Amino acid sequence: MALHSLYCVALENIFTYTNLIHATSGGVGSVFAISVFYPLETTRTRLQVDDRRVARYSPFIIREILTEEGISGLYRGWFSLVSSLFLTNFVYFYVFHGLKTLLLHEGVAQNYIKDLVFGVLAGTISVILTNPLWVVNTRLKLQGAKFKSGDYKSKRYCHYNGIIDCLYKICKYEGMKTLWSGTSASLLLVSNPAIQFMVYETLKRNLHFLFINQDLCGGVIYFIYGAVAKLTATLVTYPLQVVQTRVRAGFDKTTVSRKDTGKSSWKSLQWRSLRTWYRGLESKLTQTVLTAALMLFVYEKISATVFALVGQTSLPR
């Protein structure tokens, strides 16, 4: 009976409008932010995957893609990305805030260790549930791209007509497990959002005294906190992101075969310079820091507005 009561209390704390508002606000914020900075996302992916493309600043790469492929080249894979991103952030925000609601009772202090643990758990669940969508997104984003590397030019891969068709053809020709390509790297990269949210929540808790009235700042403070948090997380985890992108793309850099383990990607990188490990970092930092900062800004604004509409004057933390 006691166990049943605990189970009911847990469900009541997890399935709440509060968690739903946080999750929806996070998903919408991420879609808005990535749509604004999507060309930077495209340049980052190309630099990580295409070794022969000269690594230059984002504006030059954007101009190259525009010249070679037109405006559609910059926005290739947009719909699959925003779909994947919305679901990923919806799950992440829901689990993150659900854990806070469930485990941080009144009188239980929140700290950076708990933020990190909640972030890792939320990220792990999110990765397992949404990794197939990210594999599809990477394939669609690179489909039709004009690579500089000879390996990519010589190979012929399936043509995908959207998300469902891509899922079907990957399962049919490569096996269902391919949909979880790069999962090991993704699970390691759970540290990225975990570190990001740990830093973000810590900044909000400890630096709020610098801004007597945060509403008067127009939410700019959330943009700044988000930028600092994402910058920290990206610098720490970027080499893993390079490996993850290559594996999701389905390219084995040594044999140009499709493998799930990503061992060849690790091998091809470990013998190269530190510069290779951080290839595309400039475009990644520009894109991811601005996107994360804008996403958290929009998330805070949307959630605050919704909570105010339902009669809740402040966001539960």
N, C-alpha and C positions, 0 to 999 in steps of 0.2 A: 504493500500500500504506500509506504514511504517512497519507494523507488518510482512508483507511478505518479505520485505528487510532484517529485523532482522533475520527472519527464514533462509533465504538464506545464510546470513553471518555466522550464527551458523553452518549450514551444511558444509560450506566451511572450517570452523575451525576444525570441528570434523572429517570429512572424508578426511584425508590428508595422504600423504605418510609418513610424519614425525611421526604421531601417529601409523601408521602401522609398521614402523621400530621399534619404541619403544616396541610395543606389541609383535611382533615376536621375537625380541631379548630377551625380558623378558621370553617368553614362552620357547624358546630354552635353555636359561640359566638355567631355573628351571629344565628342563628335564635332562640336563647334570649333574647338581649338585646332584639331588636326586638319579640318577643312580649310582653315585660314593659312596654315603653314604646310600644306601638302606638297608643294614643289620641293621643299627642303627635305621632306621624307623620301621623295623619289631620288634625289641626288645622293642621299646617304646610302640607300639600298644599292644603287649602281656602283658606288665606290667600294662598298664592302664586297660585292660579288665579282666585279669586272676588274681583274688585275691589270689589264692593259690600258685601261682608261687613266689618263694622267690625273693625279690627285691635285686638284686646285680648289680655290675658294668657291663656295656654292654659286654665286652669281655667274661665274664662268661655266660651270657644269650645266646650270639651268639654260644658259644661252646655247651650249652645244646640243642639248636635248631638243630645244626648240627648233634649232636649225635642221637637225637630223630627222626628227620625228613629228614636229609640230606641237601644238598645245596639248593634244591628246596624250602625247608621250609623258608630259609632266603629271597628268592626272590619271594615268593608267592604273587600274586596280582600286580607284577611290571608293567605289561602293562596297566592295568586299572588305576594304580596310575599315570603313566607318561601322559596318555591321559587326565585324570582329571586335573592334575597339569598344563599341557600346556594350556588347555582351560581356566582354572581359572586365570592363570597369564596373558594370552593374553588379556582377558577381563579387568583384573585389570589395567594393564599397559596402555591399550588403553583408558579406561575411565579416569584414573588419569592424563595422559598427555593431553587427549582431554579437560578436564576441565581447565587445566593450559593454554592451547592454547586459549580456549574460553574466559576465565575470567581474565587472567593476561595480559592485554594490555600493550603497551609500557608506561613506567612511573608508572605502578602499581607494587609496591614492593611485593615480595613474603616473607612470614614469616611462622613460625611454626604453627600458628593457621590455616592458609589457607592450609598448607600441611596436617594437621590433618583432616580438613573438607573434602578436596578432597579425602583423604584416606578412610574416612568413607563412602562417597558416592560410590566410586569405589568398595569398599569391599561389600557393600550392594547389588549392582547390580550383582557382581560376584557370591555371595552366592545364590541369587535367581535363577540365570541361571544355575549354575553348581552343586547345592547340590545333585541332583539325582545321578550324577556320583560319588560323594564321598561316598554316601550310598552303591553303588555297589562296590566301591573299598574296603571299610571296610569289606563287606561280603566276597568278593573273597580273601582278604588277610587272613582272619581268617578261611576260609574253609579248613578243613583237619588238622587244627592245633591241637596239642595235649595239651589240657588244663589240669591244675591241679585241677581246681574247679569242685566239684561234680555236680553242677547244669548243667554245660556245657556238661559233660560226659553223663548225663542221657537224654538229649534232642536230638531229631533228626530233622535236618533242611534240606531244599531242597539242592540238589547238583546243582551247577551252572556251565554251560559250557560257560564261557566267559561273556563279558559285556552285549551283547544283550539278551542272555538267562537269565541273572540275572535280568535285567530290566523287562523282560516279566513275570518271575515267581513272582517277588515282586508285580507287578501290579495285577497278577491273584490271588494270594493266600493271599495277605495282603492289597491290595488296593493301588491305585495310590498315596494317600497322604503319604504312608510310604516312598516314594522316597524323601520326604522333612522332614524325621525324623531328629531331631537335628537342625532344621533350627533356632529355637529360640536361642539355644546355639551358633550356627554359627553366627547369627546376632550380638550377644553380642561379639563374637570373632572377629568381624570386627575391633574391637579396636586393635587387635594384629598387622595386617599389617599396620593399620593407624598409630599406635605408631611407628612401625618400620620405615616407610617411613618418618614420621615427624622427627625422630632422624637422619636418614640417610641424608635427604636433608639439615637439619640444620647443621650437621657436615660438609657437603660439602661446604656450603655457608660460614661458619664461621671459618673453620680451614684450608682452602686452602692455606693461607699464610705460613703455616708451611712447605709446599712443593713447592719450587719455580718452579720446573719443574716436574709436576705430571707424565708426560710420562716417565721420567727417573726412576720413582719408579716402572715401569712395571705394574701399576694398583694395586699394593699391597695395596695402600692406600684405594682403594675401598673395598678390602677384609676386612681390619681393620674396616672401617666405617660400613660395613654390619654386621660384627660380633657384634660390640658394640650395634648397633641398634636392632638386633634380640634378643640379650641377655636381653636388657631392656624390650622389648615387651613380651618376653616369661615369665619372672619372674612375671610380672604383671598379665598375663592372664592364667597361666597354669591350675589352678583348673577348669576353664571353659572347657579347652581342655579335661580333664579327663571325665567330664560329657558328652561332645560331642561324644567322641569315644565310650562310653558305649551305648549311645542311637542309634548311627548309626549302631552299631553291632546288634541291635535288642534285647538286653537283658535287661529285667527288673530284677534288682538284688534281688527283694523281692519275686516276683511271677513267674519269668522267663517267662513272657508273653511279647509280642511285643507291645509296646505303643509308641506313638509319643511324648507325652508331656515330658517325661524324669523326671517326678516328683519323681518316685521311686528312680532314680539314685541320685537325689539331696538329698532325704531323707536318703538313705543308706550312703551317704558320710557325711552329716552334723553331724551325731552322732559319727563319727570317729575322729581320731586324725589329727592334721595338717600334720603329716607324710603321711596319706592316701591321703590327698588332693594333695600332691606333689609326689605321687607314680610314679616312672618312670621318675622323673625330670632329673636325671643324664643323662640317655640315650636320653631324649628329648633335653636337652641343648646341649649335644655333637652333636646330629644329626642336630637339627634345626639351631644352630648357624653356624656350619660348612657349612651346605647346603645353608643357606641364604647368607653367606659371599661369597661362591663360585658362587652362582647364580648371585649376583650383580656384581661380578668381570667379569663373562662371559658376562653378559648383557651389561656392559659398553664397553667391548672390541668389541663385535659384533656390537653394535649400532654405536660406533665410527668409526669402519672400513667401515660400510655401508654408513654412512654419508660422509665419506671421498671419497668413490667411486662415490657418486652422486654429489660431488663438494661442500659439506658443511663441512667446516673445524672444526666446533665445534658443540656440541650437544645443541639443544635448551633446555633451562631450565625454 
